[in-house]
Amino acid sequence: MNTIEAIMNRKSIRKYTDQPIDEEAIQTILKAGMSGPTCVNARDWQFIVVQKEEVLNQMADANGRPAEPLRKAKLGILICGNTDLAFKGAKDYWVIDGAIAGQNMILAAEDLGIGSVWLGTWPQMNRVEGLQKLLWLPENLIPHSIIAFGYPAEDPDKSSKPVFEENKVTYIR
Ligand SMILES: Cc1cc2nc3c(=O)[nH]c(=O)nc-3n(C[C@H](O)[C@H](O)[C@H](O)COP(=O)(O)O)c2cc1C
């Protein structure tokens, strides 16, 4: 699969088979996350890799009802921003750095035939605080998003992809 195909074909997958995700695939996904650009090359993230079912369920509890897919996922990666490492001139760039890492991991998974869905955490502070408490995170690690992964047990309708909305583009030529 080439990059454009991965981007254009990807759909959120919320139902997963029982097939485990092997260690090599997990490491590839993590490397993809850490291959993203970061402001001033701060690399201001921390990735919490969860395969334990009990903890995936607790994370689903902390992240509210839209995080239900985590309960059946084979892997959940919580992306955290590390504010100690973030660009001192404008720390909020950690949010952008975390989002890029997340999309890179989703696209790497797509290439490996692994489905995923983004589960929003920040800026919903009840979710952020719930995950901080659950995982005993230090103050400098801010939960950004959870990505749930697993081999697809659903075949989402891709007929509307790729989505292109001409009215959302302004050309200055
Ligand atoms: C910031 C963000 C937060 C999201 N949160 C959730 C979520 O909590 N639960 C969920 O099932 N999907 C979540 N999604 C996935 C979106 O619902 C999904 O990407 C969107 O409906 C488009 O569908 P597609 O990913 O299949 O193209 C989130 C996506 C983003 C980017």
Ligand as a Chemical Component Dictionary entry (heavy atoms), coordinates in Angstrom:
data_LIG
# 
_chem_comp.id                   LIG 
_chem_comp.type                 NON-POLYMER 
_chem_comp.pdbx_formal_charge   0 
_chem_comp.three_letter_code    LIG 
# 
loop_
_chem_comp_atom.comp_id 
_chem_comp_atom.atom_id 
_chem_comp_atom.alt_atom_id 
_chem_comp_atom.type_symbol 
_chem_comp_atom.charge 
_chem_comp_atom.model_Cartn_x 
_chem_comp_atom.model_Cartn_y 
_chem_comp_atom.model_Cartn_z 
_chem_comp_atom.pdbx_ordinal 
LIG C1  C1  C 0 -10.114 14.432 17.785 1  
LIG C2  C2  C 0 -10.947 13.221 17.451 2  
LIG C3  C3  C 0 -11.696 12.613 18.433 3  
LIG C4  C4  C 0 -12.444 11.461 18.143 4  
LIG N1  N1  N 0 -13.095 10.824 19.158 5  
LIG C5  C5  C 0 -13.767 9.667  18.902 6  
LIG C6  C6  C 0 -14.355 8.929  19.964 7  
LIG O1  O1  O 0 -14.252 9.288  21.133 8  
LIG N2  N2  N 0 -15.013 7.779  19.651 9  
LIG C7  C7  C 0 -15.105 7.325  18.360 10 
LIG O2  O2  O 0 -15.724 6.264  18.157 11 
LIG N3  N3  N 0 -14.550 8.008  17.327 12 
LIG C8  C8  C 0 -13.866 9.150  17.565 13 
LIG N4  N4  N 0 -13.230 9.825  16.549 14 
LIG C9  C9  C 0 -13.313 9.298  15.166 15 
LIG C10 C10 C 0 -14.281 10.131 14.307 16 
LIG O3  O3  O 0 -15.601 9.908  14.738 17 
LIG C11 C11 C 0 -14.086 9.741  12.835 18 
LIG O4  O4  O 0 -12.757 9.974  12.445 19 
LIG C12 C12 C 0 -15.013 10.531 11.908 20 
LIG O5  O5  O 0 -16.366 10.185 12.150 21 
LIG C13 C13 C 0 -14.712 10.279 10.433 22 
LIG O6  O6  O 0 -14.806 8.904  10.124 23 
LIG P1  P1  P 0 -13.558 8.102  9.517  24 
LIG O7  O7  O 0 -12.454 8.153  10.538 25 
LIG O8  O8  O 0 -14.064 6.692  9.307  26 
LIG O9  O9  O 0 -13.155 8.762  8.240  27 
LIG C14 C14 C 0 -12.466 10.956 16.815 28 
LIG C15 C15 C 0 -11.706 11.585 15.827 29 
LIG C16 C16 C 0 -10.927 12.677 16.140 30 
LIG C17 C17 C 0 -10.050 13.288 15.067 31 
# 
loop_
_chem_comp_bond.comp_id 
_chem_comp_bond.atom_id_1 
_chem_comp_bond.atom_id_2 
_chem_comp_bond.value_order 
_chem_comp_bond.pdbx_ordinal 
LIG C1  C2  SING 1  
LIG C2  C3  SING 2  
LIG C2  C16 DOUB 3  
LIG C3  C4  DOUB 4  
LIG C4  N1  SING 5  
LIG C4  C14 SING 6  
LIG N1  C5  DOUB 7  
LIG C5  C6  SING 8  
LIG C5  C8  SING 9  
LIG C6  O1  DOUB 10 
LIG C6  N2  SING 11 
LIG N2  C7  SING 12 
LIG C7  O2  DOUB 13 
LIG C7  N3  SING 14 
LIG N3  C8  DOUB 15 
LIG C8  N4  SING 16 
LIG N4  C9  SING 17 
LIG N4  C14 SING 18 
LIG C9  C10 SING 19 
LIG C10 O3  SING 20 
LIG C10 C11 SING 21 
LIG C11 O4  SING 22 
LIG C11 C12 SING 23 
LIG C12 O5  SING 24 
LIG C12 C13 SING 25 
LIG C13 O6  SING 26 
LIG O6  P1  SING 27 
LIG P1  O7  DOUB 28 
LIG P1  O8  SING 29 
LIG P1  O9  SING 30 
LIG C14 C15 DOUB 31 
LIG C15 C16 SING 32 
LIG C16 C17 SING 33 
# 
